[in-house]
Amino acid sequence: MFISNAEMIRKAMMNKGIGVTELAKKAKLSQGAISKITTSDRRCTIRTIGRISNALGVSVEQITIQA
């Protein structure tokens, strides 16, 4: 089964109770960028994944590992 990074990020957001606006502020990204990343409309670099994982308080592996 393939789980996209977008799904993993959304799941982490839900588990942490963090919305798009709060994640964007914490990751220092625009709300539009977060929205596009979490809906698979935009691919992101490992650097961006790192910023998102730090903002969520999870490891990069937790939002990139495919089940």
N, C-alpha and C positions, 0 to 999 in steps of 0.2 A: 504494500500500500504506500502510495506517495502522498506526503503531506507537504504542502508548499510553505515557504518561509512566511508568506502572508498569513496563512492559517496559524502557524506557530506564534507569530507576533500577536495576532488577535487573541489567541488563547491566553498568552502571557498577560496581555492587557486586561482581559476579563478576570483572570486569577488575581491580579494586583488591584483591580478596581480602578484602572486608569483609562481615561478616555483619550481621544485623538488630540484634543487641545492641550491637555496636561502632558501627554507624551511628547508632543511637538516642542513644548517649552523646555522640558527636561532634556530632550535630545538635541536641542538647538537646531531644529528643522522646522520648516513651514508646516502648517496644518495640511495644506494641499499635498505636500510630499508624503506625509504620514498616511493620509487618506489613500493616495494612489498606491503606496507600498502595501497597505493592508488589504487592498482590493485587487492586488496583482496587476494593476494597470501600469506599474513602474517597477523596474528591476533596481536593485541597489547594490552598491559596492560593499565589500567587507568592512570598510571604514564606517559606512552608514549603519550597517548591521551592528557594529561595535557600539556606536553611539546609542542606538535603540536599546541594545541589551543592557548597557550601563544605566540608561534612564529607567529601564524596567527592573533593574536589580537582579538580572539573571545572566548566566553565562552565554557567550555567543553560541556555544554548542546546543544550548537549550532551545534556541530559536532557529537553528540550522540543521539539526539532525533529522534525517528522514526515517520514519518508522516503516 
